[in-house]
Amino acid sequence: MTKHRHFEIFLATSPGLEDMLCAEVKLKGFRQPKAVPGGVTLRGGWPEVWRANLWIRGASRVLARVAQFRAEYLKQLDVRTREVAWGELLRSDVPFRVEVSCSTSRIYHSGAAAERIAKAITETLGAPSSDTADVVVRARIENNFCTLSLDTSGDLLHRRGHKEAVNRAPMRETMASLFLRKCGYNGQEPVLDPMCGSGTFVIEAAEIAARLNPGRSRHFAFEHFATFDADAWKQMRAVKSQRDPDFHFYGSDRDAGAITMSCANAERAGVTAYTTFSQATISEITPPAGPPGLVILNAPYGTRIGDKKKLSALYRALGERLLEHFKGWRVGIITTETSLAQASGLPFLPTGAPIPHGGLKVFLFQTTVLE
């Protein structure tokens, strides 16, 4: 894995959203991506790793797979780890840490495996191991087969770097972008979120329409690798594809604090010119002037905020308002509860598999164009 070799790159996402992520990766020009459980794989070099972190909205992290081998015993794990050319990958002056997961393998103690791998890297490379290091070597030992990867992202990729304020039960930006895609959104229509919280759906939709790179405001772990080329990275970041969207993006919420948060987040993201946030209850929302588009919201659900019986009335009011005033629009609602979604009276399409979110399983309920 030198600067010029190709290797396997893994882009992680929530189970159930792999196909949506694969579609995005393919759209962004990466060659032959493949959806696999928990993410998408592709082959490429370090420029592809940098681009994936900078460009891809739906991935939670990007892993560079540096070695794969059979390992049934700790001694075998130690020997094979030392065979990796760590000096070509990591810097001897930058601390690292090791995280291990074990499943159905003779090596079952993740702590012992992490110690062996860390010792092997330190003695091979000379870099210190530290529990607080930003550079992470990840090992997955499954069915006696070990995959060693470098976490090239660092902080999870939903942390775009330009959003500070969040409200209760926030939707992660990475997941929001994939739900938008699952609803057929491609940046060519207006979007409205009537329970916008901190503005995630509205800001993501605006960024997609404006062709803003999601990673433009942050740093990544790969900047501390031996493979990092600062000049090439500077050139890659300098390429501007931004455009002025043809549509506007709207958020409302009954909570004045949520509107303040959303406006502040939109300003940091640089999308204030084409986003509008206003305080309004569900019974007050109206379609903005112009063509119809997509209404999407992460609605409250009983196990998250509030009581299910009380929430049924809210969903019912939402459905009535949308059916009466939003003809020509499509609707996407994220919730854990089928009964709550059905209380809206909206003509939902069949749902897919549930998606893990915040320790719960959520569904995307969506409609075709309302008539």
C-alpha positions as CSV (number, residue, x, y, z in Angstrom):
1,M,0.0,0.0,0.0
2,T,2.3,2.7,-1.2
3,K,1.2,6.1,-2.4
4,H,0.5,4.7,-5.9
5,R,-1.0,1.2,-5.3
6,H,-4.7,0.5,-5.3
7,F,-6.4,-1.2,-2.4
8,E,-9.9,-1.9,-1.0
9,I,-11.7,1.1,0.5
10,F,-14.7,0.6,2.7
11,L,-17.4,3.3,3.3
12,A,-19.5,2.6,6.3
13,T,-23.2,3.4,6.7
14,S,-26.2,2.2,8.7
15,P,-27.5,-1.3,7.8
16,G,-30.4,-0.9,5.3
17,L,-29.0,2.2,3.6
18,E,-26.2,0.4,1.7
19,D,-27.9,0.6,-1.7
20,M,-28.5,4.4,-1.3
21,L,-24.9,5.0,-0.4
22,C,-23.7,2.8,-3.3
23,A,-25.9,4.9,-5.7
24,E,-24.3,8.1,-4.4
25,V,-20.8,6.7,-4.7
26,K,-21.4,5.7,-8.3
27,L,-23.0,9.1,-9.1
28,K,-19.8,10.8,-7.7
29,G,-17.7,9.0,-10.3
30,F,-16.1,6.3,-8.2
31,R,-15.5,3.1,-10.2
32,Q,-17.3,-0.2,-9.5
33,P,-18.6,0.4,-6.0
34,K,-20.3,-2.6,-4.5
35,A,-22.9,-2.6,-1.7
36,V,-22.0,-5.0,1.1
37,P,-23.5,-5.4,4.6
38,G,-22.8,-2.2,6.5
39,G,-21.5,-0.2,3.7
40,V,-19.9,0.0,0.2
41,T,-16.5,-1.2,-1.0
42,L,-14.5,0.1,-3.9
43,R,-10.9,-0.1,-5.1
44,G,-8.7,2.9,-5.4
45,G,-5.6,4.7,-4.0
46,W,-5.1,7.5,-1.6
47,P,-6.6,10.2,-3.8
48,E,-9.9,8.2,-3.8
49,V,-9.7,8.0,0.0
50,W,-9.4,11.8,0.2
51,R,-12.2,12.4,-2.4
52,A,-14.5,9.9,-0.5
53,N,-14.1,11.8,2.7
54,L,-14.5,15.2,1.0
55,W,-17.3,14.4,-1.4
56,I,-19.5,11.5,-0.1
57,R,-22.5,12.6,2.1
58,G,-23.9,9.3,3.2
59,A,-20.8,7.5,4.6
60,S,-20.2,7.6,8.3
61,R,-16.5,6.8,8.0
62,V,-14.0,5.7,5.3
63,L,-11.6,2.8,6.0
64,A,-8.5,1.9,4.0
65,R,-8.0,-1.8,4.3
66,V,-4.3,-2.4,4.6
67,A,-4.1,-6.1,5.2
68,Q,-6.3,-9.2,5.3
69,F,-5.1,-12.6,6.6
70,R,-6.0,-15.7,8.6
71,A,-5.4,-15.5,12.3
72,E,-6.4,-18.2,14.7
73,Y,-3.9,-17.4,17.5
74,L,-2.5,-14.3,19.0
75,K,1.1,-15.3,18.0
76,Q,-0.1,-15.6,14.4
77,L,-1.8,-12.2,14.6
78,D,1.4,-10.7,15.9
79,V,3.5,-12.2,13.1
80,R,1.2,-11.2,10.3
81,T,0.7,-7.7,11.7
82,R,4.5,-7.2,11.6
83,E,4.5,-8.1,7.9
84,V,2.5,-4.9,7.0
85,A,4.7,-2.1,5.7
86,W,3.6,0.3,8.5
87,G,6.4,2.7,7.6
88,E,4.8,3.4,4.3
89,L,1.4,4.1,6.0
90,L,1.9,5.8,9.4
91,R,4.3,8.3,10.7
92,S,6.7,7.3,13.5
93,D,6.1,10.6,15.3
94,V,2.3,10.4,15.4
95,P,0.6,8.4,18.1
96,F,-1.9,5.7,17.2
97,R,-4.4,3.5,18.9
98,V,-5.9,0.1,18.0
99,E,-9.6,-0.9,18.2
100,V,-10.6,-4.5,17.7
101,S,-13.8,-6.4,17.2
102,C,-14.0,-10.2,17.4
103,S,-16.7,-12.5,16.2
104,T,-17.0,-16.3,16.0
105,S,-13.2,-16.7,16.1
106,R,-10.6,-18.5,18.2
107,I,-9.3,-15.1,19.1
108,Y,-12.1,-13.8,21.2
109,H,-10.6,-11.3,23.6
110,S,-10.5,-7.9,21.8
111,G,-8.3,-6.3,24.4
112,A,-5.6,-8.9,24.1
113,A,-5.7,-8.7,20.3
114,A,-5.5,-4.9,20.5
115,E,-2.4,-5.2,22.7
116,R,-0.7,-7.6,20.3
117,I,-1.4,-5.4,17.3
118,A,-0.3,-2.2,19.0
119,K,3.0,-3.8,20.2
120,A,3.7,-5.1,16.8
121,I,3.2,-1.7,15.1
122,T,5.2,0.1,17.8
123,E,8.1,-2.3,17.5
124,T,8.0,-2.2,13.7
125,L,7.4,1.5,13.2
126,G,8.5,3.2,16.4
127,A,5.3,5.2,16.8
128,P,3.8,5.4,20.3
129,S,0.5,3.8,21.2
130,S,-2.0,6.0,23.0
131,D,-5.6,5.6,24.2
132,T,-6.3,9.2,23.2
133,A,-4.7,9.2,19.7
134,D,-6.6,10.6,16.7
135,V,-5.1,8.0,14.4
136,V,-6.9,4.7,14.7
137,V,-6.0,1.2,13.4
138,R,-9.1,-0.9,13.3
139,A,-9.0,-4.7,13.3
140,R,-12.0,-6.9,12.6
141,I,-11.5,-10.6,13.4
142,E,-14.4,-12.7,12.1
143,N,-14.4,-16.4,11.4
144,N,-10.7,-16.5,12.2
145,F,-10.0,-14.0,9.5
146,C,-8.5,-10.6,10.3
147,T,-8.9,-7.4,8.4
148,L,-6.6,-4.5,9.4
149,S,-7.8,-1.0,8.4
150,L,-6.8,2.6,8.9
151,D,-9.7,4.9,9.9
152,T,-9.0,7.7,7.4
153,S,-11.8,9.9,8.6
154,G,-11.2,10.5,12.3
155,D,-14.4,12.1,13.7
156,L,-17.5,10.5,12.2
157,L,-18.4,12.1,8.9
158,H,-21.7,13.5,10.0
159,R,-19.7,16.0,11.9
160,R,-19.4,18.3,8.9
161,G,-17.5,21.0,10.8
162,H,-20.0,23.8,10.2
163,K,-22.8,22.8,12.5
164,E,-22.6,23.5,16.2
165,A,-26.1,23.8,17.6
166,V,-28.3,20.6,17.8
167,N,-31.6,19.9,19.5
168,R,-32.9,16.8,21.2
169,A,-32.9,13.5,19.1
170,P,-31.1,15.0,16.1
171,M,-30.9,13.2,12.8
172,R,-27.3,12.7,11.7
173,E,-26.4,14.5,8.5
174,T,-25.1,11.4,6.8
175,M,-28.4,9.5,7.4
176,A,-30.5,12.6,6.5
177,S,-28.7,12.8,3.1
178,L,-29.5,9.1,2.4
179,F,-33.1,9.5,3.4
180,L,-33.4,12.5,1.0
181,R,-31.9,10.3,-1.8
182,K,-34.3,7.5,-0.9
183,C,-37.2,9.9,-1.3
184,G,-35.9,10.7,-4.9
185,Y,-34.4,14.0,-4.0
186,N,-31.6,15.1,-6.4
187,G,-31.3,18.8,-5.8
188,Q,-33.8,19.8,-8.4
189,E,-36.9,20.7,-6.3
190,P,-37.8,22.6,-3.1
191,V,-37.7,20.8,0.3
192,L,-39.7,21.7,3.4
193,D,-39.3,20.3,6.9
194,P,-42.2,21.3,9.2
195,M,-40.4,20.0,12.3
196,C,-36.9,21.1,11.4
197,G,-35.2,21.0,14.8
198,S,-31.6,22.2,14.1
199,G,-32.2,22.3,10.3
200,T,-30.5,19.1,9.2
201,F,-32.8,18.1,6.3
202,V,-33.1,21.7,5.0
203,I,-29.4,22.4,5.2
204,E,-28.4,19.0,3.6
205,A,-30.9,19.6,0.8
206,A,-29.6,23.1,0.2
207,E,-26.0,21.9,0.2
208,I,-26.8,19.1,-2.3
209,A,-28.5,21.6,-4.6
210,A,-25.6,24.0,-4.3
211,R,-23.1,21.2,-4.9
212,L,-21.1,22.0,-1.8
213,N,-18.7,19.3,-0.6
214,P,-19.8,17.9,2.8
215,G,-16.2,17.7,4.1
216,R,-15.2,21.2,3.1
217,S,-15.1,22.6,6.6
218,R,-13.2,19.9,8.5
219,H,-10.0,18.0,8.9
220,F,-9.5,14.2,8.5
221,A,-7.3,11.6,10.1
222,F,-5.5,10.8,6.8
223,E,-3.8,14.2,7.1
224,H,-1.5,12.6,9.7
225,F,-0.6,9.6,7.6
226,A,2.8,9.0,5.9
227,T,0.9,8.8,2.6
228,F,-0.5,12.3,2.9
229,D,0.5,14.8,0.2
230,A,-0.4,18.3,1.4
231,D,-0.1,20.0,-2.0
232,A,-2.2,17.5,-3.8
233,W,-4.9,17.7,-1.0
234,K,-4.8,21.5,-1.2
235,Q,-5.4,21.3,-5.0
236,M,-8.3,18.8,-4.5
237,R,-10.0,21.0,-1.9
238,A,-9.6,24.1,-4.0
239,V,-11.7,22.7,-6.9
240,K,-15.1,24.6,-6.7
241,S,-18.3,23.1,-8.0
242,Q,-20.7,25.4,-6.2
243,R,-23.7,26.8,-8.0
244,D,-26.7,28.8,-7.1
245,P,-29.7,26.5,-6.7
246,D,-32.8,27.0,-8.7
247,F,-35.0,26.4,-5.7
248,H,-35.4,27.4,-2.1
249,F,-35.4,25.3,1.0
250,Y,-37.7,25.8,4.0
251,G,-37.8,24.7,7.7
252,S,-40.4,25.5,10.4
253,D,-40.8,24.5,14.0
254,R,-43.1,25.5,16.8
255,D,-40.0,26.1,19.0
256,A,-38.4,29.5,18.6
257,G,-35.1,28.0,19.9
258,A,-35.0,25.5,17.1
259,I,-35.4,28.3,14.5
260,T,-32.5,30.2,16.1
261,M,-30.4,27.1,15.9
262,S,-31.3,26.4,12.3
263,C,-30.5,29.9,11.2
264,A,-27.1,29.8,12.9
265,N,-26.3,26.4,11.4
266,A,-27.4,27.5,7.9
267,E,-25.1,30.6,8.2
268,R,-22.1,28.5,9.2
269,A,-22.8,26.2,6.3
270,G,-23.0,29.1,3.9
271,V,-26.6,28.3,2.7
272,T,-28.4,31.3,4.2
273,A,-29.2,32.8,0.7
274,Y,-31.4,29.9,-0.2
275,T,-32.9,28.7,3.1
276,T,-35.7,30.1,5.1
277,F,-36.7,29.2,8.7
278,S,-39.8,30.3,10.5
279,Q,-41.7,29.6,13.7
280,A,-44.9,27.8,13.0
281,T,-47.1,24.9,14.3
282,I,-48.2,22.0,12.1
283,S,-51.6,23.6,11.7
284,E,-50.0,26.7,10.3
285,I,-47.7,25.3,7.6
286,T,-48.4,26.3,4.1
287,P,-46.6,25.4,0.8
288,P,-44.2,28.1,-0.3
289,A,-44.7,29.9,-3.6
290,G,-43.4,28.0,-6.6
291,P,-43.4,24.4,-7.8
292,P,-44.1,21.5,-5.5
293,G,-41.4,19.4,-4.1
294,L,-40.6,17.2,-1.0
295,V,-41.9,17.5,2.5
296,I,-39.6,15.5,4.8
297,L,-39.4,15.3,8.6
298,N,-37.9,13.3,11.5
299,A,-41.2,13.2,13.4
300,P,-41.3,12.6,17.2
301,Y,-42.1,9.1,18.2
302,G,-43.3,7.6,21.5
303,T,-40.0,6.0,22.6
304,R,-38.1,9.2,21.9
305,I,-40.0,12.4,22.7
306,G,-43.5,12.3,24.2
307,D,-46.3,9.8,24.7
308,K,-47.6,7.8,21.7
309,K,-51.3,8.6,22.4
310,K,-50.7,12.3,22.5
311,L,-48.5,12.0,19.4
312,S,-51.3,10.3,17.4
313,A,-53.2,13.6,17.4
314,L,-50.1,15.4,16.1
315,Y,-49.6,12.9,13.2
316,R,-53.3,13.2,12.4
317,A,-53.1,17.0,12.3
318,L,-50.0,16.7,10.1
319,G,-51.7,14.4,7.6
320,E,-54.8,16.5,7.4
321,R,-52.7,19.6,6.8
322,L,-50.6,18.0,4.1
323,L,-53.5,16.4,2.3
324,E,-55.5,19.7,2.2
325,H,-52.7,22.2,1.4
326,F,-49.8,20.2,-0.2
327,K,-51.3,18.7,-3.3
328,G,-48.5,17.9,-5.8
329,W,-45.9,17.4,-3.1
330,R,-44.3,14.1,-2.0
331,V,-43.9,13.3,1.7
332,G,-41.3,11.4,3.7
333,I,-41.7,10.7,7.4
334,I,-39.1,9.0,9.6
335,T,-40.5,7.3,12.7
336,T,-40.3,4.1,14.7
337,E,-44.0,3.5,14.9
338,T,-46.2,2.2,12.1
339,S,-49.3,3.1,14.1
340,L,-48.2,6.7,14.3
341,A,-47.5,6.9,10.6
342,Q,-50.9,5.4,9.9
343,A,-52.6,7.9,12.1
344,S,-51.6,10.6,9.6
345,G,-54.0,9.1,7.0
346,L,-51.4,9.7,4.3
347,P,-51.2,7.2,1.4
348,F,-47.8,5.6,2.2
349,L,-46.0,3.2,-0.1
350,P,-44.9,-0.1,1.4
351,T,-41.9,0.4,3.8
352,G,-38.6,-1.2,3.5
353,A,-36.5,-2.7,6.3
354,P,-36.0,-0.7,9.5
355,I,-32.9,1.4,9.9
356,P,-30.8,1.6,13.1
357,H,-30.9,5.1,14.5
358,G,-29.9,6.2,18.0
359,G,-30.4,2.8,19.5
360,L,-33.9,2.4,17.9
361,K,-35.1,1.1,14.6
362,V,-36.8,3.7,12.3
363,F,-38.7,3.4,9.1
364,L,-39.0,5.8,6.2
365,F,-42.7,6.2,5.3
366,Q,-43.1,7.9,2.0
367,T,-45.8,8.8,-0.5
368,T,-46.0,9.5,-4.2
369,V,-47.3,12.8,-5.3
370,L,-50.3,13.9,-3.2
371,E,-53.6,14.4,-5.1
